[in-house]
Amino acid sequence: DQAVDYWAFGVVVFELVTGETPFYARGRSQVDMFKHIVLDHYEMPTYVDEEAKSLIEKLLVRRQNKRLGNLANGYLDIKTHTWFINANVEFKKIIKKEAKVPWVPQIKDAFDTSNFEDMSSFKRERETTRRLRRSEQELFKGF
């Protein structure tokens, strides 16, 4: 249901604020990463401001019935969180596509990737990891 979308949104906010994923670390195996996900174990960098930290921590909650967005007020709890309020996010303008964007990337054509990082080394690293065994997949049952 939508509760997993709220959790995924917490991951995206973490990545946007820190530039890193909350559960991956270089040198950590895929199995260890999945264990961190299941156990809801991640480290919040000290430079993350309190409002962003609050939003992320309320979204990256293992139990769906305690996760922001999945409570009595639904998604409105997310939209009215202080992180969005203090950033003056105007959801109505966003929905109507009337919001002014803070930055417009310069692109040469539809195939221009100059605004993205070179991920070729990441691809090589990922290709060497093994698939999860059935017993490891079972760790995620019911998540």
Secondary structure, DSSP 4 states (H G I P E B T S, - for coil): -HHHHHHHHHHHHHHHHHSS-SS--TT--HHHHHHHHHTT-----TTS-HHHHHHHHHHS-SSGGGSTTSSTTTTHHHHTSHHHHHTT--HHHHHTT-PPPS-----SSTT--TTS---HHHHHHHHTSPPPPHHHHHTTTT-
